[in-house]
Amino acid sequence: MKFKRMRATYFFICLFVVFASCTKKDDATLSITTSQWYLTRDIYGDGFVNLKILGSTNGEKVMILTSGDGVLYWAKADLDAEKNFNTDITIAFFHEVPTGEFEMSSKVMAIKGNDSIMIPLNSGKLKY
């Protein structure tokens, strides 16, 4: 009987250790202070959507997912010593500049260890 009780106690101690080691201590945080969408053209008439983003994180890396003509592109935001970022990315249209009103979207992701957090951004109505 003592052996069964010891085995059950050992099992519950191991189970507790497994669950205690699974607690999340590296939750990623991401804060967007400002996001500004603006349009530009080059001398050939090609159009570009620009996105300026300011924010902060506790993560090791901040990535921005964009797409112009549907091609996905990841841009890395540089972090300063306090883990703030200030980046201005350009989203190019290779086939045809949109006519009329259109909207763009992007996603900003912070990565810390095995954890990540993502914030979607929407431009609202844009027009050249």
C-alpha positions as CSV (number, residue, x, y, z in Angstrom):
1,M,0.0,0.0,0.0
2,K,2.9,2.4,0.8
3,F,4.4,1.8,-2.6
4,K,1.2,2.7,-4.4
5,R,0.8,5.9,-2.3
6,M,4.5,6.8,-3.0
7,R,4.0,6.1,-6.7
8,A,0.8,8.3,-6.8
9,T,2.6,11.1,-4.9
10,Y,5.6,10.9,-7.3
11,F,3.1,11.0,-10.3
12,F,1.4,14.1,-9.0
13,I,4.7,15.8,-8.2
14,C,5.9,15.1,-11.8
15,L,2.6,16.4,-13.2
16,F,2.9,19.6,-11.1
17,V,6.5,20.1,-12.4
18,V,5.3,19.7,-16.0
19,F,2.5,22.2,-15.6
20,A,4.6,24.7,-13.7
21,S,7.3,24.6,-16.4
22,C,4.7,25.3,-19.0
23,T,3.7,28.7,-17.6
24,K,4.3,31.6,-20.0
25,K,6.9,34.0,-18.8
26,D,7.8,35.6,-22.1
27,D,4.6,37.2,-23.2
28,A,5.2,39.5,-26.2
29,T,3.7,43.0,-26.0
30,L,3.3,45.4,-28.8
31,S,2.1,49.0,-28.8
32,I,1.5,51.1,-31.9
33,T,1.8,54.8,-31.0
34,T,1.2,56.2,-34.5
35,S,0.4,54.7,-37.9
36,Q,0.2,57.0,-40.9
37,W,-0.6,56.0,-44.5
38,Y,0.3,58.3,-47.3
39,L,0.6,58.1,-51.1
40,T,3.5,59.0,-53.4
41,R,4.3,58.8,-57.1
42,D,7.6,58.7,-58.9
43,I,8.5,60.7,-62.1
44,Y,7.2,57.8,-64.3
45,G,3.7,57.9,-62.7
46,D,4.2,54.7,-60.6
47,G,2.3,54.8,-57.4
48,F,3.4,53.8,-53.9
49,V,1.6,53.5,-50.6
50,N,3.8,54.4,-47.7
51,L,3.2,53.4,-44.1
52,K,5.0,55.2,-41.2
53,I,4.7,53.3,-37.9
54,L,5.9,54.3,-34.4
55,G,5.6,52.1,-31.5
56,S,7.3,49.9,-28.8
57,T,7.6,46.3,-27.8
58,N,9.2,44.1,-25.2
59,G,10.1,41.6,-28.0
60,E,13.3,40.8,-29.8
61,K,12.0,41.6,-33.2
62,V,9.2,43.5,-35.0
63,M,8.1,42.5,-38.4
64,I,5.5,44.2,-40.8
65,L,3.6,42.2,-43.3
66,T,2.4,44.1,-46.4
67,S,1.3,43.3,-49.9
68,G,1.0,45.6,-52.9
69,D,-0.3,43.7,-55.9
70,G,-0.9,40.7,-53.7
71,V,2.7,39.7,-53.2
72,L,3.4,39.3,-49.5
73,Y,6.4,41.1,-48.1
74,W,7.9,41.0,-44.6
75,A,9.8,44.2,-43.5
76,K,11.8,44.3,-40.3
77,A,11.5,47.3,-38.1
78,D,14.7,48.3,-36.3
79,L,14.5,48.5,-32.5
80,D,16.5,51.0,-30.5
81,A,18.0,50.3,-27.0
82,E,14.6,50.9,-25.3
83,K,12.8,48.6,-27.9
84,N,11.1,51.5,-29.6
85,F,10.7,51.5,-33.4
86,N,10.1,54.2,-36.0
87,T,9.9,52.8,-39.5
88,D,8.6,54.0,-42.9
89,I,7.9,51.3,-45.4
90,T,6.9,51.6,-49.1
91,I,4.4,49.3,-50.6
92,A,4.9,49.1,-54.4
93,F,2.4,48.4,-57.2
94,F,4.1,46.7,-60.0
95,H,1.2,46.1,-62.4
96,E,-1.2,49.0,-62.2
97,V,-1.8,51.9,-59.8
98,P,-5.3,51.6,-58.3
99,T,-7.8,54.1,-59.7
100,G,-10.6,55.4,-57.5
101,E,-10.7,54.8,-53.8
102,F,-9.0,51.8,-52.3
103,E,-7.9,50.5,-48.9
104,M,-4.7,48.9,-47.8
105,S,-4.0,46.7,-44.8
106,S,-0.9,45.5,-43.0
107,K,0.0,43.5,-39.9
108,V,2.6,44.3,-37.3
109,M,4.0,41.4,-35.4
110,A,6.3,41.4,-32.3
111,I,8.2,38.2,-31.5
112,K,9.6,37.4,-28.1
113,G,11.0,33.9,-27.5
114,N,8.3,31.4,-28.6
115,D,5.5,34.0,-28.2
116,S,4.3,36.5,-30.7
117,I,1.5,39.1,-31.0
118,M,0.0,40.6,-34.1
119,I,-1.9,43.9,-34.7
120,P,-3.7,44.5,-37.9
121,L,-3.6,48.0,-39.4
122,N,-6.1,49.4,-42.0
123,S,-5.5,52.5,-44.1
124,G,-9.0,53.6,-44.5
125,K,-10.0,55.2,-47.8
126,L,-7.0,56.2,-50.0
127,K,-7.1,57.8,-53.5
128,Y,-4.3,59.1,-55.9
